[in-house]
Amino acid sequence: MSTKVKSLKHLRADAAQALFLVLEQGQSASDVLPFLQEQHKDQDKAWLQEMVYGVLRQLPLLQHWLRQMLDKPLKNRFKITEHLLILGFYQLAFSRVSEHAAVSETVDACKALNIEAMRGLVNGVLRNFIRNETKHQLPDNPQVLSGLPKWLYKRLEQQYPESITQIAENLQARPPLWLRINQRIKTRAEYAKALEQAGISFQLSPEHPDGLIIEDKCDIKQLPGFDDGWFAVQDGAAQLAAYLLSPKAGERVLDCCAAPGGKTCHILELQPDLAKCIALDASANRLTRVHENLQRLGLEADVICADAADPASWWDQHQFDRILLDAPCSATGVIRKHPDIKWLRKSADIEQLASLQKEMLDAIWPLLAPGGTLLYATCSVLSQENSEQVANFLQRTPDARLSPISENESAELPGRQILPGEQQMDGFYYARLVKSDE
């Protein structure tokens, strides 16, 4: 983000400001919110995030209501009034905020936003919303009710015609809190016992030997062993990467696009006797998180800031036995965690991302030793970035062959596509490729 955002010290005004910055200026909610939350109490910080993310989840429906309630769109410095109104609709339709507080506090936000001329409009629209029971008026439009933008709904409907409703519902849902237990310090059974003693409810997952799901709302830093590196927060889908890569003692491993480092750390936890483990990322800022996670979990890796698609700038000419390419993608599989993704991504981005993924695959493949394994991963649910990408790579790369993860894979339809909500996981894609021995 080019400039820091300043809190207006008014909850509704800051929420409207966050929505304006995301929806009108294309800024990330994860960049904007921390600055806006600085001046608020902990409880209000949580409320601010809940409101902003809630609006982003329900945006098509909220905008549908807005079009009914406004005679014409607002422009220029009054544009933010629309964001304040949809925030008011969300409070009235989807939150526990009382009608009186939702109206009065939202109207009061006009002063902090420097749009006092809009107080009468905001008050009138919100009261009409209540009087007409607008929140019960749902359109007969699956796309609007899905919470997804038109372009994404259309793509998912074409790709998953029988599952589109379920996928949309799961992308709308609030994500569970997954932990990955650091087995170098604690077994999952030992950590489960610590949770029981602390009175914290959890679930175990049969496909995740190191993973569990926390059922209670809680502060992560207050969970047993946070400061001592007993666990890391990592979704169940992302936890599968290290198992599928299956590193062996004495091997050289490369984790491309490694930030924030969750998969790098898991690789090191599973196999502490690697000859070398390189965590590579092009963002120096994001690599800070890699260093922090390695330190907290008591792990070591060679952290390099460089472009994976340009090996000449960083590679030492020694090939790797295992490579994880967690490629840049649309992130359509993790919308439930980051609902702003729906509105920051555009349809044209997918073609550009697919081109970048192709470039990375072709650039990284020569770095893999004969007989070595490359695991291609994305947090996308779009086939253009996933099965189509890998099928095309196999077709143009004579020394690459598929190492199936699932029973029904083929070179024409490779990889495992995890859909959002499957075993409570994020949407994710994996394909495992092996280089033929020379």
Backbone torsions as a table, in degrees:
resi	resn	phi	psi	omega
1	MET	NA	132.5	-172.1
2	SER	-71.8	-38.1	-178.7
3	THR	-130.1	149.6	177.8
4	LYS	-73.9	143.5	177.4
5	VAL	-92.8	138.5	178.6
6	LYS	-105.1	135.0	177.1
7	SER	-67.0	140.1	175.6
8	LEU	-87.1	0.1	177.6
9	LYS	60.9	26.6	175.4
10	HIS	-137.4	121.3	-170.7
11	LEU	-54.5	-53.5	-177.0
12	ARG	-65.6	-37.7	179.1
13	ALA	-64.5	-41.4	178.6
14	ASP	-67.7	-36.8	177.1
15	ALA	-64.1	-44.3	178.6
16	ALA	-64.1	-39.0	177.8
17	GLN	-62.7	-42.8	178.7
18	ALA	-60.9	-45.0	179.7
19	LEU	-62.8	-40.7	179.0
20	PHE	-62.1	-45.4	-177.9
21	LEU	-65.4	-36.9	179.0
22	VAL	-73.7	-50.5	-170.1
23	LEU	-83.4	-28.4	-178.5
24	GLU	-101.5	-29.4	-175.9
25	GLN	-113.9	-0.9	174.2
26	GLY	70.6	24.5	178.1
27	GLN	-87.5	153.5	-178.5
28	SER	-78.9	137.6	177.8
29	ALA	-60.5	-34.7	-179.4
30	SER	-70.7	-19.6	173.0
31	ASP	-84.4	-42.3	-172.8
32	VAL	-74.4	-47.6	-170.5
33	LEU	-59.1	-43.4	-178.1
34	PRO	-56.3	-38.1	179.3
35	PHE	-68.6	-38.5	-179.1
36	LEU	-74.1	-27.4	-178.2
37	GLN	-79.4	-14.3	-172.2
38	GLU	-54.9	-37.2	-172.9
39	GLN	-92.6	7.8	-175.1
40	HIS	-114.2	156.2	176.1
41	LYS	-67.8	162.5	-177.3
42	ASP	-55.6	-44.7	-179.2
43	GLN	-62.5	-39.2	180.0
44	ASP	-73.7	-30.6	175.4
45	LYS	-60.5	-45.0	179.3
46	ALA	-64.5	-41.2	179.0
47	TRP	-61.7	-43.2	-179.3
48	LEU	-59.9	-46.1	178.8
49	GLN	-66.1	-41.3	179.6
50	GLU	-59.6	-43.1	-179.1
51	MET	-68.3	-47.1	-177.8
52	VAL	-63.5	-48.5	179.6
53	TYR	-65.5	-36.8	178.6
54	GLY	-62.3	-44.9	177.7
55	VAL	-61.6	-43.3	-179.2
56	LEU	-64.5	-31.8	177.2
57	ARG	-69.2	-39.2	-172.5
58	GLN	-104.8	16.9	-169.9
59	LEU	-54.7	-46.4	-178.2
60	PRO	-58.6	-40.0	179.2
61	LEU	-69.3	-42.5	178.9
62	LEU	-62.6	-38.9	178.0
63	GLN	-70.2	-34.0	175.5
64	HIS	-60.5	-44.7	178.0
65	TRP	-65.3	-39.0	-178.7
66	LEU	-61.8	-41.1	179.4
67	ARG	-63.2	-31.2	177.6
68	GLN	-73.1	-31.6	-171.3
69	MET	-93.6	-20.9	-179.3
70	LEU	-107.3	138.9	178.5
71	ASP	-69.4	-37.1	-179.9
72	LYS	-153.6	156.8	-179.9
73	PRO	-62.6	151.4	175.7
74	LEU	-92.8	150.6	-173.2
75	LYS	-129.2	168.3	174.1
76	ASN	53.4	-130.4	-172.4
77	ARG	-72.0	-12.6	178.3
78	PHE	-90.8	-1.9	-179.0
79	LYS	-59.2	-34.8	-178.0
80	ILE	-63.2	-18.7	177.1
81	THR	-60.3	-36.4	178.5
82	GLU	-62.0	-38.9	180.0
83	HIS	-70.8	-34.1	175.4
84	LEU	-66.6	-39.3	179.1
85	LEU	-65.8	-44.8	-179.8
86	ILE	-68.6	-28.3	171.6
87	LEU	-63.7	-41.6	176.3
88	GLY	-62.9	-43.5	178.0
89	PHE	-59.3	-43.0	-177.9
90	TYR	-62.4	-43.8	178.5
91	GLN	-58.9	-42.6	-175.8
92	LEU	-74.2	-31.8	-174.0
93	ALA	-97.9	-29.2	-169.3
94	PHE	-127.4	-2.8	-177.1
95	SER	-119.9	174.8	179.5
96	ARG	-92.2	4.6	178.8
97	VAL	-63.0	135.3	180.0
98	SER	-65.9	153.2	-179.9
99	GLU	-58.0	-42.5	-178.5
100	HIS	-60.7	-47.9	-179.0
101	ALA	-67.0	-40.7	-179.9
102	ALA	-59.1	-41.4	-178.8
103	VAL	-76.5	-53.4	-172.7
104	SER	-65.2	-44.4	-178.6
105	GLU	-69.5	-34.9	178.7
106	THR	-69.5	-40.2	176.1
107	VAL	-63.8	-41.9	179.9
108	ASP	-61.6	-26.8	-179.5
109	ALA	-64.4	-19.8	-179.7
110	CYS	-57.2	-37.7	-179.1
111	LYS	-64.5	-48.6	-179.7
112	ALA	-62.4	-30.8	-179.7
113	LEU	-86.4	-0.1	179.8
114	ASN	61.7	40.1	176.5
115	ILE	-132.5	46.4	-177.0
116	GLU	-58.6	-25.8	178.1
117	ALA	-63.7	-15.3	-177.4
118	MET	-95.9	0.3	-176.8
119	ARG	-56.1	-46.5	-178.9
120	GLY	-63.2	-41.7	179.1
121	LEU	-62.9	-48.4	-178.7
122	VAL	-61.2	-45.7	179.2
123	ASN	-60.5	-46.7	-178.1
124	GLY	-65.3	-43.4	-178.6
125	VAL	-65.2	-44.7	-178.6
126	LEU	-66.3	-37.8	178.7
127	ARG	-70.0	-36.1	174.2
128	ASN	-64.8	-37.3	178.4
129	PHE	-58.8	-43.7	179.0
130	ILE	-70.3	-47.6	-174.9
131	ARG	-62.0	-40.6	-176.9
132	ASN	-86.1	1.5	-178.0
133	GLU	51.0	43.4	-176.5
134	THR	-58.7	-32.7	-176.1
135	LYS	-62.9	-15.1	177.7
136	HIS	-94.7	-2.0	-177.0
137	GLN	-96.0	95.6	-177.7
138	LEU	-101.5	133.5	-179.0
139	PRO	-73.3	154.7	175.5
140	ASP	-86.3	65.2	-175.0
141	ASN	-143.2	103.5	-176.4
142	PRO	-57.9	-35.5	-179.0
143	GLN	-65.6	-45.1	179.2
144	VAL	-61.8	-43.6	-178.6
145	LEU	-71.8	-21.6	-178.9
146	SER	-71.8	-21.3	-175.6
147	GLY	79.3	5.8	-177.2
148	LEU	-103.0	149.3	172.9
149	PRO	-65.6	157.1	-174.5
150	LYS	-56.9	-45.9	-175.1
151	TRP	-62.5	-40.2	-177.8
152	LEU	-74.6	-40.7	177.5
153	TYR	-58.7	-43.2	-179.1
154	LYS	-62.8	-43.7	179.9
155	ARG	-64.1	-44.3	-179.3
156	LEU	-68.0	-36.4	178.2
157	GLU	-64.3	-39.2	178.1
158	GLN	-69.1	-38.7	-175.6
159	GLN	-81.2	-36.2	-176.5
160	TYR	-130.0	64.3	-174.4
161	PRO	-59.0	-32.1	-177.9
162	GLU	-87.1	-15.0	-173.6
163	SER	-115.8	0.3	-171.1
164	ILE	-56.8	-42.2	-178.4
165	THR	-63.4	-45.3	-180.0
166	GLN	-65.9	-41.4	179.1
167	ILE	-61.5	-46.2	-180.0
168	ALA	-60.8	-42.6	179.2
169	GLU	-62.8	-41.2	-179.2
170	ASN	-70.8	-32.2	176.0
171	LEU	-70.8	-24.1	177.2
172	GLN	-80.2	-24.7	-172.8
173	ALA	-69.0	155.4	174.5
174	ARG	-79.6	134.6	-173.7
175	PRO	-74.0	147.9	173.6
176	PRO	-75.3	164.6	177.6
177	LEU	-95.9	108.4	178.4
178	TRP	-94.0	138.5	170.9
179	LEU	-117.5	146.9	170.2
180	ARG	-113.8	117.9	-176.3
181	ILE	-77.8	133.0	-179.7
182	ASN	-77.8	97.0	-171.7
183	GLN	-68.7	-9.2	174.6
184	ARG	-74.5	-17.1	-179.3
185	ILE	-113.5	-46.4	-176.7
186	LYS	-136.1	144.1	168.9
187	THR	-79.4	163.1	177.4
188	ARG	-62.3	-37.3	179.7
189	ALA	-63.7	-40.3	178.8
190	GLU	-66.1	-41.2	-179.5
191	TYR	-69.7	-37.9	177.2
192	ALA	-58.8	-38.4	178.6
193	LYS	-65.8	-38.8	178.1
194	ALA	-63.8	-38.4	177.5
195	LEU	-66.3	-42.4	178.4
196	GLU	-60.1	-42.5	179.9
197	GLN	-65.7	-29.7	179.0
198	ALA	-86.4	-2.0	178.9
199	GLY	72.9	30.5	-178.1
200	ILE	-106.0	125.2	-178.2
201	SER	-78.3	145.9	-179.1
202	PHE	-154.9	166.5	173.8
203	GLN	-124.7	147.8	172.4
204	LEU	-100.1	153.4	179.1
205	SER	-121.5	125.8	-175.3
206	PRO	-64.3	-26.3	-177.6
207	GLU	-87.4	-2.5	-174.5
208	HIS	-125.5	92.3	-176.2
209	PRO	-59.8	-27.4	-178.3
210	ASP	-108.1	3.2	-170.6
211	GLY	-109.5	151.9	169.5
212	LEU	-152.4	163.7	-176.5
213	ILE	-115.0	124.7	177.1
214	ILE	-81.1	126.7	-177.0
215	GLU	-91.5	-25.1	-178.2
216	ASP	-87.6	148.5	170.2
217	LYS	-71.8	129.5	-177.6
218	CYS	-159.1	162.5	173.3
219	ASP	-81.3	122.0	-176.7
220	ILE	-55.0	-39.6	-176.6
221	LYS	-69.1	-14.9	179.0
222	GLN	-92.5	-4.9	178.5
223	LEU	-70.9	151.0	-178.9
224	PRO	-55.4	129.2	171.6
225	GLY	80.4	12.9	-179.0
226	PHE	-59.3	-53.0	-176.9
227	ASP	-67.1	-22.9	-178.1
228	ASP	-94.6	6.4	174.6
229	GLY	73.5	28.8	-178.8
230	TRP	-72.0	-22.1	-175.8
231	PHE	-153.7	166.8	170.3
232	ALA	-131.6	152.7	173.8
233	VAL	-84.3	120.9	179.8
234	GLN	-158.8	127.5	-179.9
235	ASP	-59.2	152.1	-179.1
236	GLY	-58.5	-36.0	179.6
237	ALA	-65.9	-42.9	179.7
238	ALA	-67.7	-27.4	179.7
239	GLN	-66.6	-20.7	-177.2
240	LEU	-73.3	-19.6	-173.1
241	ALA	-57.9	-50.1	-176.2
242	ALA	-63.4	-37.5	178.4
243	TYR	-67.0	-42.0	-178.9
244	LEU	-69.1	-32.8	176.8
245	LEU	-72.2	-37.2	173.8
246	SER	52.8	61.3	-178.7
247	PRO	-68.5	147.2	-179.8
248	LYS	-113.7	156.9	179.1
249	ALA	-56.5	140.0	176.8
250	GLY	83.5	-1.4	-177.1
251	GLU	-89.2	157.9	172.2
252	ARG	-97.1	126.9	-175.8
253	VAL	-124.2	136.8	176.3
254	LEU	-119.4	127.2	173.3
255	ASP	-110.0	103.7	179.2
256	CYS	-81.4	148.0	179.6
257	CYS	52.8	53.0	-165.7
258	ALA	-79.1	-26.2	-175.2
259	ALA	-61.4	141.5	6.4
260	PRO	-86.3	7.3	171.6
261	GLY	103.3	3.6	-178.4
262	GLY	-59.7	-43.6	-177.5
263	LYS	-74.0	-36.7	175.4
264	THR	-57.7	-48.1	-179.0
265	CYS	-62.3	-40.4	-179.5
266	HIS	-65.6	-39.6	176.8
267	ILE	-58.5	-44.6	-178.9
268	LEU	-70.2	-32.3	177.0
269	GLU	-68.4	-40.8	-179.6
270	LEU	-70.7	-37.1	-175.9
271	GLN	-135.9	89.1	-177.4
272	PRO	-75.1	-8.3	-173.9
273	ASP	-107.0	36.4	175.6
274	LEU	-71.0	149.6	173.9
275	ALA	-69.1	-38.4	178.6
276	LYS	-160.3	142.8	173.2
277	CYS	-132.8	118.6	179.9
278	ILE	-107.8	126.7	173.2
279	ALA	-104.2	114.4	-173.1
280	LEU	-114.8	135.7	174.0
281	ASP	-155.9	148.4	-178.0
282	ALA	-82.1	-12.2	-176.3
283	SER	-103.4	112.2	177.8
284	ALA	-63.5	-35.9	-179.5
285	ASN	-64.1	-45.8	-179.6
286	ARG	-70.1	-26.0	179.0
287	LEU	-68.9	-19.0	174.0
288	THR	-56.8	-41.2	178.6
289	ARG	-64.6	-35.5	178.7
290	VAL	-62.5	-47.0	178.9
291	HIS	-60.7	-42.9	-179.1
292	GLU	-62.4	-44.4	-178.7
293	ASN	-68.0	-41.5	177.3
294	LEU	-60.5	-44.3	-178.1
295	GLN	-65.2	-45.9	-177.1
296	ARG	-64.1	-34.6	-177.5
297	LEU	-91.2	-0.6	177.4
298	GLY	70.5	39.8	-176.3
299	LEU	-120.8	161.7	179.4
300	GLU	-132.1	137.8	175.2
301	ALA	-150.5	159.5	172.7
302	ASP	-83.3	113.1	-177.3
303	VAL	-100.1	122.1	-175.7
304	ILE	-124.9	132.3	174.6
305	CYS	-95.8	106.3	-177.7
306	ALA	-165.9	167.4	-179.2
307	ASP	-89.4	119.2	-179.8
308	ALA	-59.7	-28.8	-178.2
309	ALA	-78.7	-2.1	-179.6
310	ASP	-129.2	68.1	-175.7
311	PRO	-58.4	-27.5	-178.0
312	ALA	-59.0	-23.6	-176.7
313	SER	-84.4	-9.5	-175.0
314	TRP	-147.6	-18.9	-172.3
315	TRP	-77.9	139.1	-177.7
316	ASP	-92.6	11.1	177.5
317	GLN	73.7	7.2	173.3
318	HIS	-97.6	121.8	-175.7
319	GLN	-71.6	160.5	-177.3
320	PHE	-105.8	147.3	176.8
321	ASP	-81.9	-31.6	-179.6
322	ARG	-138.8	135.3	176.2
323	ILE	-130.8	129.7	171.1
324	LEU	-105.3	118.1	175.0
325	LEU	-109.8	94.0	176.5
326	ASP	-88.9	85.4	-164.2
327	ALA	-71.4	148.1	171.2
328	PRO	-56.1	136.1	-174.2
329	CYS	-151.9	-177.8	-177.9
330	SER	-70.8	-17.0	-178.1
331	ALA	60.4	25.7	-179.7
332	THR	-67.9	-14.7	178.3
333	GLY	-83.0	-13.0	-176.4
334	VAL	-116.9	25.3	179.4
335	ILE	-60.1	-31.7	-179.3
336	ARG	-63.3	-28.4	176.3
337	LYS	-85.1	-34.6	-173.9
338	HIS	-130.7	76.0	-174.9
339	PRO	-63.8	-16.7	177.0
340	ASP	-68.0	-20.4	178.8
341	ILE	-54.8	-37.8	-178.3
342	LYS	-57.7	-33.5	-172.8
343	TRP	-101.2	-15.8	176.5
344	LEU	-87.2	-30.2	178.3
345	ARG	-81.1	144.7	174.2
346	LYS	-122.8	159.7	-178.4
347	SER	-57.4	-38.7	-177.8
348	ALA	-65.7	-21.8	-179.4
349	ASP	-64.1	-30.4	-173.8
350	ILE	-64.3	-41.6	178.0
351	GLU	-61.9	-42.8	-179.8
352	GLN	-66.2	-41.3	178.8
353	LEU	-66.1	-41.0	178.2
354	ALA	-62.0	-36.8	177.8
355	SER	-65.9	-41.5	178.4
356	LEU	-66.3	-40.9	178.4
357	GLN	-61.5	-42.7	177.6
358	LYS	-60.3	-45.0	179.7
359	GLU	-61.1	-42.3	-179.6
360	MET	-67.3	-45.1	178.4
361	LEU	-57.1	-47.0	-178.2
362	ASP	-67.0	-34.5	-178.5
363	ALA	-75.3	-34.6	-174.4
364	ILE	-85.2	-29.4	-174.6
365	TRP	-54.4	-42.2	179.1
366	PRO	-63.1	-16.3	-179.9
367	LEU	-81.4	-8.5	-178.5
368	LEU	-89.6	131.0	179.7
369	ALA	-69.9	151.9	173.7
370	PRO	-55.2	134.1	-175.9
371	GLY	84.5	-4.6	-178.1
372	GLY	-80.6	168.2	-176.3
373	THR	-117.9	131.9	171.2
374	LEU	-114.6	126.5	176.6
375	LEU	-105.2	115.6	177.9
376	TYR	-93.9	130.6	-176.1
377	ALA	-139.0	145.3	168.6
378	THR	-143.0	160.0	171.4
379	CYS	-103.1	44.9	179.7
380	SER	-113.7	157.3	173.4
381	VAL	-114.8	12.0	-177.2
382	LEU	-98.3	126.8	-173.9
383	SER	-63.7	-27.3	-179.9
384	GLN	-61.3	-31.3	179.7
385	GLU	-91.2	-12.9	-169.2
386	ASN	-116.9	-98.4	-174.5
387	SER	-61.7	-38.4	178.4
388	GLU	-66.3	-40.6	179.5
389	GLN	-60.4	-47.2	-176.9
390	VAL	-72.3	-38.8	178.0
391	ALA	-60.1	-42.2	178.7
392	ASN	-65.8	-38.6	178.5
393	PHE	-63.9	-45.4	178.7
394	LEU	-60.7	-35.8	-178.0
395	GLN	-68.2	-34.5	-175.7
396	ARG	-99.5	0.6	-175.2
397	THR	-121.3	97.4	-172.1
398	PRO	-60.2	-32.5	-175.6
399	ASP	-94.2	14.2	177.7
400	ALA	-106.7	135.0	173.9
401	ARG	-135.2	155.8	-177.8
402	LEU	-80.9	134.2	171.0
403	SER	-110.2	97.2	-168.5
404	PRO	-59.3	140.5	173.8
405	ILE	-95.3	-38.7	-179.9
406	SER	-113.9	163.0	-175.4
407	GLU	-67.9	-33.3	-171.0
408	ASN	-95.1	20.4	-179.2
409	GLU	-80.2	154.0	173.4
410	SER	-149.6	168.1	178.6
411	ALA	-62.9	-27.0	178.8
412	GLU	-81.7	-29.5	179.3
413	LEU	-134.8	73.2	-173.2
414	PRO	-86.6	159.7	169.3
415	GLY	91.0	172.2	176.9
416	ARG	-114.0	120.1	176.3
417	GLN	-98.5	115.8	174.3
418	ILE	-94.8	124.4	179.0
419	LEU	-90.1	150.5	-179.4
420	PRO	-54.9	132.1	179.0
421	GLY	94.1	-15.9	178.4
422	GLU	-63.3	119.7	-174.7
423	GLN	49.8	34.0	179.7
424	GLN	65.5	19.2	-178.3
425	MET	-93.0	164.1	169.7
426	ASP	-70.3	165.2	170.2
427	GLY	-70.9	132.5	-175.3
428	PHE	-154.3	158.9	177.0
429	TYR	-136.4	138.9	175.7
430	TYR	-133.6	139.5	168.5
431	ALA	-138.7	132.8	-177.6
432	ARG	-108.3	126.5	-175.9
433	LEU	-122.0	141.0	179.9
434	VAL	-120.1	138.4	177.2
435	LYS	-89.0	130.0	-179.6
436	SER	-62.2	145.0	175.7
437	ASP	-68.0	138.3	178.9
438	GLU	-80.2	NA	NA
